[in-house]
């Protein structure tokens, strides 16, 4: 008979960060240090692209980093990102979180929440 594991649910949030393309790896590493097991980085446009296009100016390339983070880590991570955004023009960006309301499957949840208790042990 397989043993059932009761795992207290840790709420998860989707972190969205738009940063300069040349700093995407830096920010990705910073986010991963806060127990984010899943990240997706893709090209993006910043919030000022319409005005810059109208004026005939070019915008610096941006990257969107989407990460699943634990809710207990999200506040600290947003604060850390905010401090980093203040370092200078190369570090400018925007970040926010969206709560995830449902994750199906214990193993998927364990991976996303970085919870080692969900790993199946071999007999």
Residue pairs with C-beta under 8 A, 6 or more apart in sequence:
5 106
5 117
5 118
7 106
7 109
7 110
7 115
7 117
7 118
9 109
10 70
10 71
10 72
10 113
10 115
11 70
11 71
11 72
11 99
11 100
12 68
12 69
12 70
12 71
12 99
12 100
12 103
12 109
12 112
12 113
13 68
13 69
13 70
13 71
13 74
13 97
13 98
13 99
13 100
14 66
14 67
14 68
14 69
14 97
14 98
14 99
14 100
15 31
15 36
15 65
15 66
15 67
15 68
15 69
15 74
15 77
15 78
15 95
15 96
15 97
16 64
16 65
16 66
16 95
16 96
16 97
16 98
17 27
17 31
17 64
17 65
17 67
17 81
17 93
17 94
17 95
18 44
18 46
18 47
18 62
18 63
18 64
18 65
18 93
18 94
18 95
19 27
19 62
19 63
19 65
19 91
19 92
19 93
20 60
20 61
20 62
20 63
20 90
20 91
20 92
20 93
21 43
21 60
21 61
21 62
21 63
22 90
23 90
23 91
23 93
24 41
24 63
24 65
27 65
27 81
27 84
27 93
28 39
28 41
28 65
28 67
30 80
30 81
30 84
31 39
31 65
31 67
31 69
31 77
31 81
32 39
32 67
34 69
34 73
34 76
34 77
34 80
35 69
35 70
35 73
35 114
36 67
36 68
36 69
36 73
36 114
37 68
37 111
37 112
37 113
37 114
38 67
38 68
38 111
38 112
39 65
39 66
39 67
39 68
40 65
40 66
40 67
41 63
41 64
41 65
41 66
42 63
42 64
42 66
43 61
43 62
43 63
43 64
44 62
44 63
44 64
45 59
45 62
46 59
46 60
46 62
47 94
48 59
49 59
52 58
52 59
53 59
68 100
68 112
69 77
69 97
70 113
70 114
71 99
74 97
78 95
78 96
78 97
81 93
81 95
82 95
84 91
85 91
85 92
85 93
85 94
85 95
103 109
103 112
106 118
107 118
107 120
109 115
109 118
110 116
110 117
110 118
110 119
111 118
